[in-house]
């Protein structure tokens, strides 16, 4: 088995978790072999005593159960610097589009090779915020739909951590029509936070 590529020694250390083919300037793309959200040993092996300034994770948390997602949040909390943040996006259970919901539903739309085939949960904003607040993060909602399906956008700078499946970036959001949204949060580790909060 080949060894996962080392995470470079850079400052600031900004890491893209579960990158797939995604690449953003200034962000180090990583894969499960390097940083497994359910295996602290991979983080320790890849980062040692280093801590990240920022983590970015787009449409990964829905592939974990809620309990796994809570454990992953605690792991990210541990490996962030005090004052650092995790920007995390998932499909939004409250987006009122039947085709969208059929695509992102638990188990996906049917074909076993579909990217959503192993979706384990579809979050609404209150439950998603609680996942990170329960790990010790201070959480801000950036984009989400409320219980009535109304979309809320709290302006945030794309340069601070791009999320493609967002209001300003996704090609399906054009000419005043919202075709695809994510539930996006910023989870910030308090500046005075202890260095570890993990029990995974």
N, CA, C and O of each residue as an XYZ file, in Angstrom:
800
protein
N       0.848     -1.188      0.000
C       0.000      0.000      0.000
C       0.884      1.238      0.000
O       1.794      1.345      0.822
N       0.629      2.186     -0.919
C       1.467      3.374     -1.018
C       1.128      4.358      0.084
O      -0.013      4.449      0.537
N       2.136      5.084      0.500
C       1.987      6.068      1.557
C       1.312      7.314      0.994
O       1.631      7.754     -0.111
N       0.366      7.889      1.767
C      -0.314      9.106      1.334
C       0.689     10.252      1.266
O       1.612     10.306      2.080
N       0.526     11.179      0.303
C       1.446     12.311      0.197
C       1.478     13.129      1.486
O       0.457     13.302      2.151
N       2.655     13.626      1.823
C       2.800     14.426      3.043
C       2.100     15.762      2.870
O       2.004     16.289      1.762
N       1.612     16.303      3.980
C       1.014     17.634      3.980
C       2.154     18.646      4.122
O       2.910     18.586      5.092
N       2.288     19.572      3.171
C       3.443     20.478      3.175
C       3.516     21.345      4.425
O       2.510     21.605      5.086
N       4.730     21.783      4.730
C       4.954     22.725      5.820
C       4.730     24.130      5.273
O       5.640     24.731      4.702
N       3.541     24.640      5.446
C       3.205     25.978      4.954
C       2.545     26.776      6.072
O       2.012     26.216      7.029
N       2.595     28.080      5.927
C       1.970     28.989      6.891
C       1.335     30.139      6.111
O       2.051     30.861      5.417
N       0.021     30.335      6.199
C      -0.914     29.596      7.046
C      -1.208     28.197      6.484
O      -1.071     27.951      5.286
N      -1.609     27.303      7.369
C      -1.936     25.936      6.990
C      -3.450     25.843      6.801
O      -4.214     25.800      7.764
N      -3.856     25.811      5.540
C      -5.280     25.762      5.183
C      -5.521     24.477      4.397
O      -4.911     24.255      3.351
N      -6.406     23.644      4.905
C      -6.560     22.280      4.401
C      -7.968     22.046      3.875
O      -8.959     22.377      4.525
N      -8.029     21.469      2.683
C      -9.284     21.056      2.064
C      -9.469     19.568      2.344
O      -8.681     18.745      1.879
N     -10.496     19.227      3.094
C     -10.755     17.842      3.499
C     -11.648     17.161      2.462
O     -12.641     17.734      2.015
N     -11.284     15.928      2.084
C     -12.098     15.189      1.124
C     -12.193     15.912     -0.199
O     -13.285     16.091     -0.739
N     -11.048     16.329     -0.727
C     -11.016     17.247     -1.865
C     -11.536     16.644     -3.164
O     -12.086     17.368     -3.994
N     -11.377     15.342     -3.361
C     -11.714     14.786     -4.667
C     -10.887     15.472     -5.738
O      -9.662     15.538     -5.633
N     -11.548     15.984     -6.771
C     -10.850     16.696     -7.853
C     -10.785     18.200     -7.603
O     -10.219     18.941     -8.408
N     -11.354     18.646     -6.509
C     -11.431     20.082     -6.233
C     -10.072     20.661     -5.848
O      -9.314     20.050     -5.095
N      -9.779     21.839     -6.372
C      -8.534     22.540     -6.053
C      -8.821     24.023     -5.909
O      -9.506     24.611     -6.746
N      -8.298     24.628     -4.851
C      -8.408     26.069     -4.646
C      -7.024     26.614     -4.309
O      -6.271     25.983     -3.567
N      -6.691     27.768     -4.845
C      -5.415     28.399     -4.539
C      -5.291     28.649     -3.040
O      -6.213     29.158     -2.402
N      -4.135     28.281     -2.491
C      -3.874     28.518     -1.077
C      -4.393     27.443     -0.148
O      -4.196     27.519      1.065
N      -5.059     26.432     -0.709
C      -5.615     25.340      0.091
C      -4.944     24.031     -0.305
O      -4.766     23.755     -1.491
N      -4.574     23.228      0.681
C      -3.930     21.944      0.437
C      -5.010     20.865      0.316
O      -5.708     20.587      1.290
N      -5.158     20.253     -0.868
C      -6.174     19.202     -1.012
C      -5.727     17.910     -0.319
O      -4.580     17.488     -0.462
N      -6.629     17.297      0.421
C      -6.315     16.036      1.083
C      -7.416     15.022      0.808
O      -8.529     15.364      0.409
N      -7.061     13.763      1.037
C      -7.994     12.665      0.829
C      -8.048     11.822      2.091
O      -7.307     12.054      3.046
N      -8.924     10.856      2.077
C      -9.181     10.061      3.278
C      -7.928      9.382      3.814
O      -7.779      9.217      5.025
N      -7.029      8.990      2.918
C      -5.813      8.317      3.361
C      -4.952      9.235      4.231
O      -4.226      8.764      5.107
N      -5.035     10.545      3.988
C      -4.243     11.512      4.754
C      -4.980     11.972      6.002
O      -4.420     11.987      7.098
N      -6.235     12.346      5.825
C      -7.037     12.856      6.934
C      -8.407     12.197      6.887
O      -9.309     12.649      6.182
N      -8.545     11.128      7.646
C      -9.808     10.397      7.747
C     -10.596     10.994      8.907
O     -10.126     11.001     10.045
N     -11.777     11.486      8.621
C     -12.581     12.140      9.655
C     -12.993     11.200     10.776
O     -13.492     11.649     11.808
N     -12.790      9.899     10.586
C     -13.155      8.923     11.613
C     -11.941      8.213     12.197
O     -12.087      7.232     12.926
N     -10.750      8.697     11.883
C      -9.539      8.018     12.360
C      -8.494      9.051     12.774
O      -7.792      9.608     11.930
N      -8.398      9.295     14.052
C      -7.454     10.293     14.572
C      -6.020      9.957     14.196
O      -5.197     10.857     14.032
N      -5.713      8.684     14.058
C      -4.337      8.286     13.750
C      -3.850      8.888     12.439
O      -2.670      9.214     12.316
N      -4.736      9.043     11.457
C      -4.317      9.630     10.185
C      -3.967     11.106     10.364
O      -3.038     11.604      9.728
N      -4.695     11.797     11.215
C      -4.410     13.207     11.474
C      -3.081     13.353     12.216
O      -2.271     14.226     11.906
N      -2.880     12.487     13.191
C      -1.633     12.540     13.945
C      -0.448     12.231     13.042
O       0.597     12.876     13.133
N      -0.616     11.242     12.171
C       0.475     10.878     11.259
C       0.752     11.985     10.254
O       1.910     12.221      9.908
N      -0.272     12.665      9.782
C      -0.101     13.693      8.755
C       0.332     15.041      9.320
O       1.087     15.773      8.682
N      -0.150     15.367     10.523
C       0.083     16.707     11.062
C       1.006     16.728     12.270
O       1.625     17.754     12.550
N       1.112     15.624     12.987
C       1.934     15.620     14.195
C       1.441     16.663     15.174
O       0.276     16.645     15.571
N       2.326     17.580     15.569
C       1.953     18.628     16.519
C       1.444     19.887     15.820
O       1.038     20.843     16.482
N       1.462     19.894     14.486
C       0.947     21.064     13.777
C      -0.565     21.153     13.911
O      -1.254     20.144     14.061
N      -1.059     22.370     13.853
C      -2.493     22.606     13.885
C      -2.859     23.523     12.729
O      -2.105     24.432     12.382
N      -4.028     23.277     12.133
C      -4.451     24.021     10.948
C      -5.006     25.384     11.317
O      -5.622     25.558     12.368
N      -4.780     26.340     10.441
C      -5.414     27.650     10.577
C      -6.867     27.591     10.123
O      -7.728     28.268     10.684
N      -7.137     26.773      9.095
C      -8.491     26.674      8.569
C      -8.675     25.324      7.889
O      -7.742     24.757      7.321
N      -9.898     24.831      7.964
C     -10.300     23.597      7.296
C     -11.505     23.913      6.423
O     -12.351     24.726      6.797
N     -11.584     23.278      5.268
C     -12.680     23.490      4.331
C     -13.197     22.132      3.900
O     -12.419     21.263      3.508
N     -14.498     21.946      3.971
C     -15.064     20.623      3.698
C     -16.418     20.794      3.016
O     -17.377     21.261      3.630
N     -16.488     20.415      1.745
C     -17.708     20.603      0.958
C     -18.344     19.262      0.614
O     -17.751     18.436     -0.080
N     -19.559     19.062      1.109
C     -20.366     17.882      0.805
C     -19.623     16.584      1.117
O     -19.420     15.728      0.256
N     -19.227     16.477      2.389
C     -18.613     15.270      2.927
C     -19.387     14.779      4.143
O     -19.585     13.575      4.308
N     -19.828     15.702      4.996
C     -20.458     15.320      6.267
C     -21.706     14.477      6.078
O     -22.055     13.699      6.965
N     -22.391     14.610      4.941
C     -23.596     13.811      4.707
C     -23.280     12.344      4.443
O     -24.184     11.508      4.420
N     -22.001     12.028      4.245
C     -21.576     10.636      4.054
C     -21.266      9.962      5.391
O     -20.864      8.799      5.428
N     -21.457     10.702      6.493
C     -21.258     10.178      7.843
C     -22.602     10.113      8.546
O     -23.498     10.901      8.242
N     -22.754      9.185      9.480
C     -23.937      9.213     10.330
C     -23.854     10.435     11.239
O     -22.807     11.078     11.317
N     -24.937     10.755     11.919
C     -24.891     11.908     12.830
C     -23.845     11.696     13.921
O     -23.091     12.616     14.238
N     -23.789     10.503     14.497
C     -22.785     10.242     15.535
C     -21.377     10.362     14.979
O     -20.494     10.910     15.638
N     -21.159      9.853     13.766
C     -19.850      9.998     13.139
C     -19.528     11.457     12.860
O     -18.388     11.894     13.021
N     -20.542     12.207     12.440
C     -20.342     13.630     12.182
C     -19.957     14.387     13.433
O     -19.136     15.303     13.380
N     -20.540     14.015     14.553
C     -20.185     14.660     15.820
C     -18.753     14.305     16.225
O     -18.011     15.157     16.712
N     -18.376     13.055     16.023
C     -17.002     12.648     16.320
C     -16.022     13.369     15.402
O     -14.952     13.786     15.845
N     -16.378     13.518     14.122
C     -15.522     14.228     13.171
C     -15.370     15.692     13.560
O     -14.290     16.262     13.405
N     -16.438     16.309     14.065
C     -16.359     17.699     14.503
C     -15.383     17.839     15.671
O     -14.621     18.804     15.732
N     -15.406     16.888     16.586
C     -14.471     16.943     17.713
C     -13.028     16.774     17.239
O     -12.113     17.403     17.770
N     -12.840     15.925     16.246
C     -11.499     15.712     15.702
C     -10.980     16.985     15.034
O      -9.826     17.365     15.234
N     -11.816     17.633     14.253
C     -11.424     18.891     13.614
C     -11.126     19.955     14.658
O     -10.180     20.728     14.506
N     -11.923     20.000     15.710
C     -11.694     20.960     16.792
C     -10.295     20.765     17.372
O      -9.576     21.733     17.620
N      -9.924     19.527     17.582
C      -8.617     19.233     18.162
C      -7.476     19.708     17.278
O      -6.477     20.223     17.778
N      -7.616     19.538     15.961
C      -6.501     19.807     15.064
C      -6.557     21.199     14.423
O      -5.864     21.457     13.439
N      -7.370     22.084     14.973
C      -7.371     23.486     14.581
C      -6.647     24.317     15.631
O      -6.676     23.999     16.820
N      -5.996     25.386     15.178
C      -5.433     26.351     16.114
C      -6.569     27.100     16.806
O      -7.639     27.267     16.219
N      -6.358     27.553     18.041
C      -7.339     28.462     18.640
C      -7.564     29.663     17.721
O      -6.608     30.276     17.246
N      -8.813     29.989     17.479
C      -9.159     31.058     16.547
C      -9.312     30.594     15.120
O      -9.776     31.354     14.271
N      -8.929     29.348     14.832
C      -9.091     28.800     13.489
C     -10.527     28.390     13.227
O     -11.335     28.305     14.151
N     -10.845     28.133     11.952
C     -12.224     27.793     11.631
C     -12.327     26.638     10.645
O     -11.413     26.366      9.867
N     -13.458     25.979     10.708
C     -13.861     24.951      9.751
C     -15.066     25.488      8.995
O     -16.093     25.788      9.603
N     -14.956     25.611      7.691
C     -16.107     25.951      6.851
C     -16.622     24.652      6.254
O     -15.884     23.921      5.593
N     -17.886     24.378      6.493
C     -18.441     23.078      6.119
C     -19.776     23.260      5.405
O     -20.642     24.006      5.863
N     -19.930     22.571      4.284
C     -21.154     22.648      3.487
C     -21.723     21.259      3.269
O     -20.987     20.300      3.035
N     -23.043     21.163      3.349
C     -23.760     19.908      3.104
C     -25.047     20.219      2.339
O     -25.455     21.378      2.274
N     -25.692     19.202      1.760
C     -27.019     19.430      1.184
C     -28.001     19.908      2.249
O     -27.864     19.579      3.427
N     -28.985     20.683      1.823
C     -29.928     21.325      2.744
C     -31.293     20.648      2.667
O     -31.937     20.654      1.618
N     -31.728     20.068      3.773
C     -33.010     19.351      3.813
C     -34.204     20.269      3.590
O     -35.285     19.801      3.231
N     -34.021     21.566      3.797
C     -35.145     22.497      3.673
C     -35.247     23.173      2.306
O     -36.155     23.975      2.089
N     -34.339     22.867      1.385
C     -34.422     23.492      0.060
C     -35.621     22.917     -0.684
O     -35.671     21.710     -0.916
N     -36.598     23.758     -1.068
C     -37.878     23.255     -1.594
C     -37.838     22.936     -3.083
O     -38.515     23.577     -3.887
N     -37.040     21.944     -3.435
C     -36.938     21.517     -4.823
C     -36.967     19.991     -4.828
O     -36.004     19.359     -4.393
N     -38.054     19.386     -5.314
C     -38.182     17.916     -5.259
C     -37.053     17.176     -5.969
O     -36.612     16.128     -5.496
N     -36.580     17.704     -7.094
C     -35.500     17.039     -7.820
C     -34.210     17.062     -7.008
O     -33.495     16.063     -6.932
N     -33.927     18.185     -6.416
C     -32.757     18.318     -5.540
C     -32.839     17.315     -4.399
O     -31.876     16.599     -4.126
N     -33.999     17.263     -3.727
C     -34.158     16.367     -2.578
C     -34.051     14.905     -2.994
O     -33.515     14.087     -2.246
N     -34.551     14.571     -4.170
C     -34.435     13.197     -4.654
C     -32.978     12.831     -4.905
O     -32.579     11.680     -4.728
N     -32.188     13.817     -5.317
C     -30.775     13.576     -5.603
C     -29.951     13.416     -4.340
O     -29.060     12.568     -4.283
N     -30.243     14.233     -3.312
C     -29.391     14.249     -2.118
C     -29.905     13.357     -0.997
O     -29.252     13.253      0.041
N     -31.042     12.716     -1.171
C     -31.653     11.924     -0.109
C     -30.734     10.809      0.388
O     -29.791     10.410     -0.296
N     -31.025     10.324      1.572
C     -30.282      9.188      2.111
C     -30.363      8.025      1.120
O     -31.451      7.628      0.705
N     -29.215      7.491      0.751
C     -29.163      6.415     -0.228
C     -29.110      6.876     -1.669
O     -28.927      6.069     -2.580
N     -29.274      8.204     -1.880
C     -29.199      8.742     -3.232
C     -30.417      8.419     -4.071
O     -31.393      7.867     -3.564
N     -30.369      8.759     -5.351
C     -31.538      8.607     -6.228
C     -31.726      7.216     -6.812
O     -32.686      6.994     -7.549
N     -30.841      6.271     -6.508
C     -31.063      4.920     -7.000
C     -29.826      4.179     -7.448
O     -29.475      3.173     -6.831
N     -29.136      4.630     -8.505
C     -27.983      3.861     -8.992
C     -26.907      3.693     -7.914
O     -26.553      4.660     -7.241
N     -26.386      2.474     -7.747
C     -25.402      2.241     -6.677
C     -24.088      2.968     -6.873
O     -23.318      3.112     -5.923
N     -23.809      3.436     -8.098
C     -22.567      4.157     -8.338
C     -22.755      5.677     -8.290
O     -21.824      6.429     -8.580
N     -23.939      6.117     -7.929
C     -24.198      7.562     -7.827
C     -23.424      8.132     -6.639
O     -23.321      7.464     -5.611
N     -22.876      9.349     -6.748
C     -22.117      9.935     -5.630
C     -22.900     10.031     -4.322
O     -22.304     10.071     -3.245
N     -24.229     10.069     -4.409
C     -25.045     10.180     -3.199
C     -25.490      8.826     -2.654
O     -26.245      8.767     -1.684
N     -25.033      7.750     -3.264
C     -25.506      6.419     -2.873
C     -25.204      6.102     -1.416
O     -25.928      5.325     -0.793
N     -24.145      6.691     -0.858
C     -23.836      6.428      0.546
C     -24.146      7.621      1.446
O     -23.571      7.751      2.527
N     -25.053      8.492      1.003
C     -25.526      9.543      1.903
C     -26.228      8.902      3.096
O     -27.079      8.027      2.933
N     -25.862      9.346      4.292
C     -26.429      8.757      5.508
C     -27.354      9.696      6.261
O     -28.088      9.267      7.151
N     -27.320     10.988      5.906
C     -28.156     11.968      6.596
C     -28.289     13.191      5.696
O     -27.380     13.519      4.934
N     -29.433     13.860      5.795
C     -29.603     15.161      5.140
C     -29.967     16.144      6.251
O     -31.010     16.009      6.892
N     -29.110     17.122      6.470
C     -29.244     18.027      7.611
C     -30.171     19.198      7.326
O     -30.272     19.668      6.192
N     -30.849     19.664      8.378
C     -31.447     20.995      8.382
C     -30.579     21.849      9.302
O     -29.774     21.317     10.067
N     -30.738     23.157      9.232
C     -29.744     24.050      9.814
C     -29.579     23.911     11.320
O     -28.456     23.998     11.817
N     -30.653     23.699     12.054
C     -30.504     23.632     13.509
C     -29.695     22.414     13.933
O     -28.828     22.513     14.801
N     -29.975     21.267     13.322
C     -29.238     20.062     13.673
C     -27.776     20.145     13.274
O     -26.902     19.643     13.980
N     -27.509     20.789     12.120
C     -26.125     20.891     11.663
C     -25.323     21.820     12.573
O     -24.174     21.527     12.905
N     -25.917     22.922     12.968
C     -25.238     23.828     13.908
C     -24.920     23.095     15.203
O     -23.841     23.277     15.766
N     -25.834     22.279     15.674
C     -25.642     21.572     16.943
C     -24.484     20.581     16.887
O     -23.805     20.365     17.891
N     -24.252     19.974     15.713
C     -23.126     19.051     15.555
C     -21.815     19.737     15.947
O     -20.980     19.142     16.630
N     -21.640     20.972     15.521
C     -20.386     21.685     15.756
C     -20.380     22.407     17.098
O     -19.350     22.467     17.769
N     -21.514     22.949     17.486
C     -21.589     23.587     18.799
C     -21.306     22.573     19.897
O     -20.683     22.899     20.907
N     -21.766     21.345     19.697
C     -21.534     20.295     20.680
C     -20.076     19.910     20.823
O     -19.686     19.323     21.832
N     -19.252     20.236     19.811
C     -17.814     19.960     19.870
C     -17.034     21.128     20.461
O     -15.820     21.032     20.644
N     -17.716     22.229     20.761
C     -17.048     23.385     21.351
C     -16.875     24.565     20.423
O     -16.316     25.588     20.819
N     -17.349     24.442     19.182
C     -17.207     25.528     18.210
C     -18.230     26.643     18.442
O     -19.321     26.414     18.965
N     -17.847     27.847     18.039
C     -18.791     28.945     17.867
C     -19.218     28.905     16.405
O     -18.369     28.928     15.515
N     -20.521     28.844     16.145
C     -21.005     28.529     14.796
C     -21.800     29.695     14.206
O     -22.685     30.255     14.851
N     -21.462     30.041     12.973
C     -22.211     31.031     12.201
C     -22.797     30.357     10.974
O     -22.119     29.589     10.292
N     -24.065     30.647     10.697
C     -24.706     30.165      9.480
C     -24.391     31.131      8.348
O     -24.635     32.332      8.465
N     -23.848     30.609      7.250
C     -23.542     31.446      6.094
C     -24.645     31.382      5.050
O     -25.066     32.408      4.517
N     -25.110     30.172      4.760
C     -26.208     29.981      3.805
C     -27.066     28.817      4.288
O     -26.553     27.787      4.725
N     -28.391     29.001      4.199
C     -29.295     27.930      4.626
C     -30.721     28.275      4.230
O     -31.035     29.423      3.915
N     -31.572     27.270      4.249
C     -33.009     27.463      4.073
C     -33.701     27.219      5.409
O     -33.335     26.310      6.155
N     -34.702     28.038      5.701
C     -35.440     27.862      6.955
C     -36.554     26.838      6.761
O     -36.666     26.213      5.707
N     -37.379     26.679      7.801
C     -38.434     25.660      7.779
C     -39.446     25.884      6.667
O     -40.087     24.936      6.214
N     -39.597     27.125      6.224
C     -40.534     27.431      5.139
C     -39.880     27.350      3.766
O     -40.511     27.638      2.749
N     -38.615     26.956      3.746
C     -37.924     26.841      2.483
C     -37.332     28.140      1.981
O     -36.822     28.192      0.862
N     -37.388     29.196      2.790
C     -36.817     30.472      2.383
C     -35.299     30.431      2.537
O     -34.774     29.993      3.561
N     -34.613     30.891      1.506
C     -33.156     30.870      1.492
C     -32.603     32.102      2.200
O     -33.059     33.222      1.971
N     -31.618     31.878      3.058
C     -30.961     32.965      3.783
C     -29.484     32.981      3.407
O     -28.822     31.944      3.371
N     -28.987     34.183      3.127
C     -27.583     34.360      2.739
C     -26.971     35.442      3.611
O     -27.386     36.600      3.556
N     -25.993     35.071      4.409
C     -25.240     36.023      5.208
C     -23.906     36.234      4.499
O     -23.056     35.344      4.488
N     -23.729     37.382      3.924
C     -22.602     37.645      3.033
C     -21.277     37.202      3.644
O     -20.962     37.523      4.790
N     -20.513     36.462      2.854
C     -19.210     35.970      3.301
C     -18.243     36.033      2.124
O     -18.647     35.846      0.976
N     -16.958     36.297      2.406
C     -15.983     36.452      1.319
C     -15.537     35.108      0.763
O     -15.032     34.262      1.501
N     -15.724     34.911     -0.538
C     -15.326     33.658     -1.163
C     -13.839     33.384     -0.990
O     -13.422     32.231     -0.879
N     -13.048     34.439     -0.968
C     -11.600     34.264     -0.856
C     -11.187     33.626      0.460
O     -10.099     33.060      0.556
N     -12.036     33.708      1.469
C     -11.687     33.135      2.771
C     -11.867     31.626      2.814
O     -11.465     30.983      3.784
N     -12.463     31.056      1.780
C     -12.671     29.614      1.713
C     -13.794     29.298      0.738
O     -14.957     29.254      1.137
N     -13.469     29.075     -0.542
C     -14.503     28.892     -1.560
C     -15.324     27.619     -1.348
O     -14.793     26.580     -0.957
N     -16.607     27.719     -1.608
C     -17.504     26.556     -1.653
C     -18.208     26.623     -3.000
O     -19.003     27.530     -3.242
N     -17.922     25.675     -3.868
C     -18.510     25.761     -5.206
C     -20.032     25.707     -5.150
O     -20.707     26.518     -5.785
N     -20.572     24.758     -4.394
C     -22.022     24.607     -4.338
C     -22.599     25.624     -3.354
O     -23.121     25.281     -2.294
N     -22.480     26.892     -3.756
C     -22.949     28.012     -2.949
C     -23.648     29.009     -3.863
O     -23.573     28.895     -5.086
N     -24.325     29.984     -3.271
C     -25.105     30.944     -4.044
C     -24.273     31.634     -5.112
O     -24.704     31.738     -6.260
N     -23.078     32.109     -4.746
C     -22.301     32.938     -5.648
C     -21.464     32.144     -6.657
O     -21.042     32.703     -7.670
N     -21.218     30.870     -6.406
C     -20.302     30.124     -7.265
C     -20.969     29.101     -8.174
O     -20.493     28.873     -9.287
N     -22.039     28.488     -7.738
C     -22.614     27.377     -8.502
C     -23.230     27.867     -9.812
O     -23.985     28.840     -9.825
N     -22.905     27.186    -10.912
C     -23.376     27.598    -12.229
C     -24.898     27.495    -12.368
O     -25.475     28.077    -13.287
N     -25.547     26.762    -11.464
C     -26.997     26.606    -11.539
C     -27.757     27.777    -10.936
O     -28.980     27.860    -11.048
N     -27.021     28.683    -10.294
C     -27.648     29.870     -9.701
C     -27.382     31.066    -10.611
O     -26.346     31.721    -10.495
N     -28.316     31.349    -11.514
C     -28.133     32.400    -12.508
C     -29.441     33.140    -12.764
O     -30.530     32.586    -12.617
N     -29.306     34.389    -13.145
C     -30.452     35.210    -13.578
C     -31.561     35.253    -12.540
O     -32.745     35.193    -12.871
N     -31.162     35.356    -11.292
C     -32.139     35.473    -10.213
C     -32.766     34.163     -9.784
O     -33.614     34.152     -8.893
N     -32.368     33.054    -10.399
C     -32.921     31.744    -10.034
C     -31.917     30.986     -9.189
O     -30.735     30.922     -9.525
N     -32.388     30.413     -8.091
C     -31.546     29.581     -7.244
C     -31.812     28.126     -7.608
O     -32.875     27.578     -7.316
N     -30.828     27.517     -8.249
C     -31.006     26.147     -8.714
C     -30.361     25.100     -7.823
O     -30.760     23.936     -7.833
N     -29.355     25.520     -7.047
C     -28.681     24.564     -6.167
C     -28.065     25.330     -5.004
O     -27.338     26.304     -5.201
N     -28.361     24.881     -3.804
C     -27.809     25.530     -2.618
C     -27.179     24.485     -1.704
O     -27.377     23.281     -1.863
N     -26.423     24.984     -0.755
C     -25.900     24.158      0.324
C     -26.245     24.823      1.646
O     -26.486     26.028      1.716
N     -26.262     24.026      2.667
C     -26.282     24.513      4.041
C     -24.819     24.682      4.432
O     -24.072     23.705      4.492
N     -24.408     25.926      4.699
C     -22.996     26.224      4.933
C     -22.833     26.894      6.285
O     -23.543     27.845      6.614
N     -21.880     26.380      7.070
C     -21.579     26.982      8.371
C     -20.087     27.284      8.470
O     -19.256     26.630      7.840
N     -19.778     28.279      9.266
C     -18.424     28.501      9.762
C     -18.417     28.092     11.228
O     -19.167     28.637     12.037
N     -17.572     27.139     11.560
C     -17.413     26.678     12.939
C     -16.037     27.133     13.402
O     -15.019     26.636     12.919
N     -16.004     28.075     14.334
C     -14.737     28.670     14.765
C     -14.348     28.165     16.151
O     -15.159     28.144     17.076
N     -13.106     27.765     16.268
C     -12.578     27.359     17.567
C     -12.272     28.618     18.369
O     -11.518     29.471     17.899
N     -12.829     28.755     19.553
C     -12.571     29.978     20.323
C     -11.080     30.217     20.521
O     -10.299     29.277     20.669
N     -10.703     31.484     20.522
C      -9.286     31.843     20.639
C      -8.681     31.342     21.938
O      -7.482     31.071     22.002
N      -9.494     31.218     22.963
C      -8.987     30.761     24.258
C      -9.299     29.290     24.503
O      -9.280     28.823     25.642
N      -9.589     28.557     23.412
C     -10.003     27.171     23.564
C      -8.843     26.298     24.007
O      -7.695     26.600     23.683
N      -9.112     25.212     24.748
C      -8.068     24.247     25.064
C      -7.547     23.604     23.794
O      -8.223     23.635     22.765
N      -6.369     23.027     23.846
C      -5.744     22.487     22.641
C      -6.398     21.213     22.163
O      -6.219     20.841     21.003
N      -7.141     20.535     22.996
C      -7.779     19.292     22.564
C      -9.167     19.183     23.150
O      -9.421     19.608     24.277
N     -10.079     18.595     22.351
C     -11.436     18.363     22.790
C     -11.903     17.033     22.234
O     -13.104     16.826     22.061
N     -10.986     16.136     21.952
C     -11.326     14.936     21.216
C     -11.476     13.730     22.133
O     -10.674     13.522     23.044
N     -12.516     12.938     21.879
C     -12.629     11.643     22.535
C     -12.934     10.562     21.500
O     -13.560      9.549     21.813
N     -12.479     10.789     20.252
C     -12.676      9.786     19.206
C     -11.558      8.772     19.255
O     -11.535      7.838     18.453
